Structures are given as C-alpha cells and as structure tokens.
Amino acid sequence: MKKILFVDDETKILDGLKRLLRPMRKEWEMAFVNNGAEALETLAKDRFDVIVSDMRMPGMDGAALLTRVMRQHSQIVRIVLSGQSSREETIKSIGVAHQFLAKPCDPEKLKQTINHAFALRNLLTDETLTQTLSQLKSVPSMPTLYTEIMEELNYPDASVKRIGDIVAEDPGMTTKILQLVNSAFFGLPRQVSSPAQAASLLGTETLKALVLGLDVFSQFEGPAVEGLTPESVQKHSSETATIAKQIANAEKTATDIVEASFMAGFLHDIGKLILAQNMPDQYREVMALMQEQHASLCEAERAVLGATHAEVGAYLLGLWGLPDTIVEATAFHHCPKKSLGDSFAPLTAVHVANAFAHERSTEKQVAGQGGLDCDYLNEVGLADRLPIWQTACQEASQVGAEA
C-alpha cells in the first residue's frame, strides 16, 4: 500500500479529504496533519511515499515545507493541493513540487495524479537506467540564464520587458533566439528585433523554453556520431515543439498545458545528444543496429545501452526540477501507454508531434524513430482527432519549409 501524508492548516479541509478518500483505504494508508512542523515530525518517524500539501499555511508555507521534504526525503512524491491557484503560487511551487492540483480536487483526479507520478518515479529509478547513467562523463548543466528568468518570474511585479532585458544581456543567446523566432517555423507576422518583443509576441513561457533548450543544445560540440548533430536535433525539436503547441491549441487546453507541450517538444530528444557525446562508439552501434535489423531507435538503444534516449533525457529534466508533465512527455514520448494516462496531456501532443515530424523527414537516419501508438490514442479516446492534428502538422510544414 502507498503511504500518503496530507498537510493543511484547515481542519475542515482535512476532514473533507478523509470523507472523500475513504474508498481508497484499501489502496492507500493515509495520515493527516495541520502544519509543516508536524508534517516533518511525522516524516521523521515513518516512511511515506507521497506528501500532498496546501500552499498557504501559517508559519511554514507549502513551498518551504516541500523544499525541506525535497532535501531530506528526496524519494517522496511531492504534490501541491491548493485553493490558491494564482500564477504566483504556481510559480512558487515549481522546482519543489512534482504536481500542482487546485481545490476542490476530484478523488479520481488525485488518484490518477499519484499513479502518474509513481509510473514516472519507477522508470527513473530503474536499475538498467542507473547503470547507463553511471557511464556518462558529463551532462548539461542547468543554464544560468534560465535560472535568472525563473527568479524574475517569482516576483509579483515580474514583467515581459524585464524578462526580455535579462535575455538581452546575453548577446549570444539573443542572436540564437532572434534567429529561431524569425524563422519560418514560428510564422510570425513581422520581424522580431528584440527578446522583449519575442516575449510579448510568443509569451514568457515560450521564451523561457527557448532559452533553456538553446542553451542546452549549445553545450554540445560537433557530430560525435555521424548524422546526429546538435543542429539536426535542434531542427527536429523545433518542429516537434511547434506542432505540439498547435495540437494542444487545437484541443483548446489550458495555457499551462500548451506551454508544457511546447517546452517538452523542444527538449524531448536531448537524451540523444547526451548519449552520443558521452558514448559515441556505443551509439554508432545503435545506429548500425537500426539499419541492419530495421529495429526502432528505442529497441536498438535498449539492446546496446540498456536504456533509451527518452529515459536519459527525462532523468536530466527531473534532476533540474522541471514539472512532471514535461518530464513525463520526454520519458514516454515513444511509449505513451506506460504513463498510465487516460486523457489529453503534453505527452499526447509531443508523442503525436514527434511522429508527424519524423514522417515528414526524408533523412535515412531517422527511419524507425517515430510512430504513432494507435492503441494509446484509442484508450484515451483521441484517435478521431488525428485528422485535425494532421492539418496542424501540414500547416506547420508549410511555414517550416523554409526554416
């Protein structure tokens, strides 16, 4: 049984959770406490799998509590369940919470969220993945510029202009940002001349994703494996991100889902570069196995390396504290059924966008890398949406042809 600790300073809220979750007693062992200090005392005495905390509490708030939990009990899944779903509160939870849920929360939604989190934790702690990661000489570091943007977003009076000014202080990044946003992929109606203008037109979340992705790509040097370069991976990732965002928009999902779809699309293949740069000889074997035995990329990676680029990339993003929706989309973009999801999510958008982008490619080295999991799409009840998403892909193809 999973052991779950609920923390909320309102006794009525805790009593309500006890009533709502009573049917889960056969699956979960639950404890309920009123404040952060009591929560830490409880965690010190017993092992828990999940902590679900309110954000606004007197003394020690939810962010402070989950920060302590992250440092002292890193294996625990951390979930925010709060009625204060403002932008500031959500941002404050980034990096310390795996998931953010708003009150009132349906018990089935909470159950699904916890199951999702455990599916991801189980993947990222798999022994074969750990063995592969132990062979890596170096991995990309969290970009300083991205950290500065996140710090700025934590301020209540954060502005698009200030975010743009932070990016503009880095001439190299500014050049990369403007080159990409002015490419045909984005199809903007006019030329963008500054990071602030890019943030205004695309949104700070998209700009933040570009800063993170472009900085990470820049940390890799040259083609360690023939046909696999930072430039080629970035080009495919840009296309996937654009299509994923269009798919999410076509589903009329919440803004945070659209933004997560874009960021996950831009970062989903970062594991390829990590493996190719750190283990070039083995990755050449992977590419050869794909061609000789017509194996999929993931099959060849697992046969040679014991883990896939999706898992390695997800591990890095999880290490950086990115939201679980982005880590999940990266981890399962080739095998979405393993996520245990039952509705549209950034994973859905990235899985489909990645497949569409690979279908459009004529490069031999990407053969077998992307295919639609129709069983997954049927299970989540979205197979009939494929024609609409295909149209989104075609529109992206028209504007991206010159990129």
C-alpha positions in Angstrom: 0.0 0.0 0.0 1.1 3.5 -0.8 1.5 5.8 2.3 0.3 9.3 1.8 0.6 12.3 4.1 -1.9 15.2 3.7 -1.0 18.6 5.2 -3.5 21.5 5.5 -4.0 24.1 8.2 -7.8 24.0 7.8 -9.3 21.2 9.9 -12.4 21.3 7.7 -10.4 20.6 4.6 -8.7 17.6 6.2 -12.0 16.2 7.4 -13.4 16.6 3.9 -10.4 14.8 2.4 -10.9 12.0 4.9 -14.5 11.6 3.8 -13.8 11.8 0.1 -10.8 9.4 0.2 -12.4 6.8 2.5 -13.0 4.4 -0.5 -9.2 4.5 -1.1 -8.4 2.9 2.3 -7.7 -0.5 0.7 -5.1 1.1 -1.6 -3.7 3.9 0.5 -2.6 4.3 4.1 -3.2 7.9 4.9 -2.2 10.4 7.6 -3.5 13.9 8.1 -1.6 16.8 9.9 -2.3 20.5 10.3 1.1 22.2 9.7 4.6 21.9 8.2 6.4 21.3 11.5 4.1 18.4 12.4 4.5 17.0 8.9 8.3 17.0 9.2 8.0 15.2 12.6 5.7 12.6 11.0 8.1 12.0 8.1 11.0 11.6 10.5 9.1 8.8 12.3 7.7 6.8 9.4 8.3 6.2 5.7 5.9 7.8 3.3 5.6 7.6 -0.5 3.6 10.8 -1.2 3.1 14.2 0.5 0.1 16.3 -0.5 0.3 19.9 0.9 -1.6 23.1 0.9 0.4 26.2 -0.2 -0.7 28.9 2.1 -0.2 27.9 5.7 0.9 30.0 8.7 4.4 29.6 10.0 5.9 27.2 7.3 4.1 27.5 4.0 3.8 24.7 1.5 6.8 25.8 -0.6 9.0 25.9 2.4 7.7 22.5 3.6 8.2 20.8 0.3 11.7 22.3 0.0 12.6 20.6 3.3 11.0 17.4 2.1 12.9 17.5 -1.2 16.2 17.9 0.7 15.6 15.4 3.5 13.3 12.8 1.8 14.0 13.1 -1.9 12.3 9.8 -2.8 8.8 11.2 -1.7 6.5 12.4 -4.4 5.6 16.0 -3.7 2.1 17.3 -4.7 0.6 20.7 -4.1 -3.2 20.7 -3.5 -4.2 24.3 -3.0 -7.2 26.6 -3.5 -4.7 29.5 -4.2 -4.1 28.7 -7.8 -2.8 32.1 -8.7 0.2 32.5 -11.1 2.5 33.5 -8.2 1.6 30.5 -6.1 2.0 28.1 -9.1 5.4 29.5 -9.9 6.5 29.3 -6.2 5.8 25.6 -6.3 7.9 24.9 -9.4 11.0 23.0 -8.6 9.8 21.7 -5.2 6.5 20.1 -6.3 6.1 17.3 -8.9 2.4 18.2 -9.5 0.1 21.1 -8.7 -3.6 20.5 -8.2 -6.3 23.0 -7.4 -9.0 22.6 -4.8 -11.6 21.2 -4.9 -10.0 18.1 -6.4 -11.9 15.0 -7.5 -10.6 11.9 -5.8 -10.2 10.1 -9.1 -8.0 13.0 -10.4 -5.9 12.8 -7.2 -5.6 9.0 -7.7 -4.6 9.4 -11.3 -2.0 12.1 -10.5 -0.4 9.9 -7.8 -0.4 6.9 -10.2 1.2 9.0 -12.9 3.9 10.2 -10.5 4.7 6.7 -9.5 4.9 5.4 -13.0 7.5 8.1 -13.7 9.4 7.5 -10.5 9.6 3.8 -11.2 11.0 4.5 -14.7 13.6 6.9 -13.5 14.9 4.7 -10.7 15.2 1.6 -12.9 18.4 -0.3 -12.3 19.4 -0.5 -16.0 18.9 3.2 -16.4 21.0 3.9 -13.4 23.8 1.7 -14.8 23.7 3.6 -18.1 23.8 7.0 -16.3 26.8 5.9 -14.3 28.8 5.7 -17.6 28.2 9.3 -18.5 31.2 11.5 -18.2 29.3 14.7 -18.3 25.7 16.0 -18.7 24.5 19.5 -19.5 24.2 21.9 -16.5 21.1 23.9 -15.7 21.6 27.2 -17.7 22.3 30.2 -15.5 20.1 32.4 -17.8 17.1 30.2 -17.3 17.6 30.3 -13.5 17.7 34.1 -13.7 14.4 34.2 -15.6 12.8 31.9 -13.1 13.9 34.1 -10.3 12.4 37.1 -12.0 9.1 35.3 -12.6 8.9 34.7 -8.8 8.5 38.5 -8.2 4.8 39.6 -8.1 5.6 42.5 -10.4 7.5 40.4 -13.0 7.1 41.9 -16.5 7.6 40.8 -20.0 10.0 43.7 -20.6 12.3 42.7 -17.7 12.3 39.1 -18.9 13.4 40.3 -22.3 16.0 42.6 -20.8 17.5 39.7 -18.9 17.9 37.7 -22.1 19.2 40.7 -24.0 22.1 40.9 -21.6 23.4 37.7 -23.2 24.4 38.7 -26.8 24.9 35.1 -27.9 21.6 33.9 -26.6 19.9 37.0 -28.1 21.2 36.1 -31.5 20.1 32.5 -31.3 16.6 33.5 -30.0 16.0 36.0 -32.8 17.3 33.6 -35.5 14.9 31.0 -34.4 11.8 33.1 -33.7 12.3 34.8 -37.1 12.5 31.5 -38.9 9.5 30.2 -40.8 8.8 27.7 -38.1 7.1 30.3 -36.0 5.4 32.1 -38.9 5.2 35.4 -37.0 3.5 38.3 -38.9 6.5 40.6 -38.5 10.2 40.6 -37.9 11.2 40.3 -34.2 14.0 42.6 -33.3 14.5 42.0 -29.5 14.0 39.4 -26.8 11.4 41.6 -25.2 9.4 41.8 -28.4 9.7 38.0 -28.7 8.4 37.6 -25.2 5.5 39.9 -26.0 4.5 38.0 -29.2 5.2 34.4 -28.0 4.7 34.7 -24.2 7.3 34.5 -21.5 6.8 30.7 -21.1 7.8 30.1 -24.8 10.7 32.4 -24.5 11.8 30.6 -21.3 11.6 27.3 -23.1 13.7 28.6 -26.0 16.3 29.9 -23.5 16.5 26.5 -21.8 16.6 24.5 -25.0 19.0 26.6 -27.0 21.4 26.9 -24.0 21.4 23.1 -23.6 22.0 22.5 -27.3 24.9 24.9 -27.2 26.6 22.8 -24.5 27.3 20.0 -27.1 30.1 20.1 -29.6 30.2 18.8 -33.1 28.9 15.5 -34.5 30.1 12.8 -32.1 28.1 10.4 -34.2 27.7 10.8 -38.0 24.3 12.2 -38.9 23.5 13.2 -35.3 24.4 16.8 -34.6 23.2 19.4 -32.2 21.9 21.3 -35.2 19.9 18.4 -36.6 18.4 17.5 -33.2 17.5 21.2 -32.6 15.8 21.4 -36.0 13.7 18.4 -35.4 13.0 19.5 -31.8 11.9 23.0 -33.0 9.5 21.4 -35.5 8.1 19.0 -32.9 7.6 21.8 -30.4 5.8 23.9 -32.9 3.5 21.1 -33.9 2.9 20.0 -30.3 1.8 23.5 -29.4 -0.6 23.6 -32.4 -2.0 20.3 -31.4 -2.5 21.5 -27.8 -4.2 24.7 -29.1 -6.4 22.6 -31.3 -7.6 20.8 -28.2 -8.4 24.1 -26.6 -6.5 23.0 -23.5 -5.4 25.3 -20.6 -2.5 27.6 -21.2 -0.1 25.7 -19.0 -0.7 22.5 -21.0 0.0 24.4 -24.2 3.2 25.8 -22.8 4.3 22.5 -21.3 3.7 20.8 -24.7 6.0 23.3 -26.4 8.8 23.0 -23.9 8.6 19.2 -23.8 8.6 19.1 -27.6 11.7 21.3 -27.6 13.6 19.2 -25.1 12.2 15.6 -25.8 15.3 14.4 -27.7 18.0 15.9 -25.5 18.9 12.4 -24.4 20.2 11.6 -27.9 22.9 14.2 -27.6 23.8 13.2 -24.1 24.3 9.6 -25.2 26.1 10.4 -28.5 28.5 12.8 -26.8 29.3 10.5 -23.8 29.2 7.1 -25.5 29.9 7.7 -29.2 31.2 4.2 -30.0 28.1 2.5 -28.5 25.8 5.0 -30.1 27.3 4.2 -33.5 26.4 0.6 -32.7 22.8 1.8 -32.0 22.6 3.5 -35.4 24.1 0.4 -37.2 21.6 -1.9 -35.4 18.7 0.2 -36.6 19.8 -0.1 -40.2 20.9 -3.7 -40.2 17.9 -5.2 -38.3 15.3 -2.5 -39.0 14.9 -2.0 -35.3 13.3 1.1 -33.8 15.6 3.6 -32.2 14.4 2.7 -28.7 14.8 -1.0 -29.3 18.4 -0.5 -30.6 19.3 1.8 -27.7 18.0 -0.6 -25.1 19.8 -3.6 -26.8 23.2 -1.7 -26.9 23.0 0.7 -23.9 20.4 -0.7 -21.6 18.3 2.5 -21.6 16.8 4.9 -24.2 17.5 8.5 -25.0 13.9 9.3 -23.7 14.7 8.0 -20.3 18.1 9.7 -20.1 16.6 13.0 -21.2 13.8 12.7 -18.7 16.2 11.9 -15.9 18.1 15.1 -16.6 15.0 17.2 -16.7 13.8 15.7 -13.5 17.1 16.4 -11.9 16.7 20.1 -12.9 13.3 20.1 -11.2 11.1 20.7 -14.3 7.4 19.9 -13.9 6.4 16.3 -14.1 4.2 17.0 -17.2 7.4 17.9 -19.1 9.5 15.0 -17.6 6.7 12.6 -18.4 6.3 13.8 -22.0 10.0 13.3 -22.5 10.2 9.9 -20.8 7.3 8.3 -22.6 7.1 10.1 -26.0 7.8 6.8 -27.8 5.7 4.6 -25.5 2.8 6.8 -24.1 0.8 3.8 -22.7 3.4 3.4 -20.0 2.4 6.7 -18.5 -1.0 5.3 -17.4 -2.7 8.5 -18.6 -6.3 8.5 -19.7 -6.7 12.0 -21.2 -5.0 14.6 -23.3 -1.7 15.8 -21.9 1.6 17.3 -23.1 2.7 13.7 -23.6 -0.1 13.2 -26.1 0.9 16.4 -28.0 4.6 15.5 -28.1 4.1 11.9 -29.0 1.9 12.8 -32.0 4.0 15.8 -33.0 7.2 13.7 -32.9 5.7 11.0 -35.1 4.4 13.6 -37.6 7.8 15.3 -37.7 9.6 12.1 -38.4 7.1 11.0 -41.0 7.9 14.2 -42.9 11.6 13.7 -42.7 13.4 12.2 -45.7 16.7 11.6 -43.9 17.5 7.9 -43.7 19.0 8.2 -40.2 15.6 9.0 -38.6 13.9 5.9 -40.1 12.1 3.9 -37.4 12.4 6.7 -34.8 8.8 7.8 -34.6 5.5 6.1 -35.0 2.0 6.6 -33.6 0.8 4.4 -30.8 -2.8 4.0 -32.1 -3.7 1.7 -29.1 -2.8 4.6 -26.7 -4.8 7.1 -28.8 -7.8 4.8 -28.7 -7.5 4.2 -25.0 -7.6 7.9 -24.2 -10.4 8.4 -26.7 -8.5 10.7 -29.1 -7.9 8.6 -32.2 -10.7 10.6 -34.0 -8.7 13.8 -33.5 -5.8 12.7 -35.8 -7.2 14.3 -38.9 -7.4 17.7 -37.1 -3.9 17.2 -35.7 -2.6 16.2 -39.2 -3.9 19.5 -40.5 -2.0 21.3 -37.8 1.1 19.4 -38.9 0.6 20.3 -42.5 0.2 24.0 -41.6 3.5 23.7 -39.7 5.1 22.1 -42.7 4.1 25.0 -44.9 5.5 27.6 -42.6 8.5 25.5 -41.7 9.6 24.5 -45.2 12.0 27.4 -45.4 13.4 27.1 -41.9 
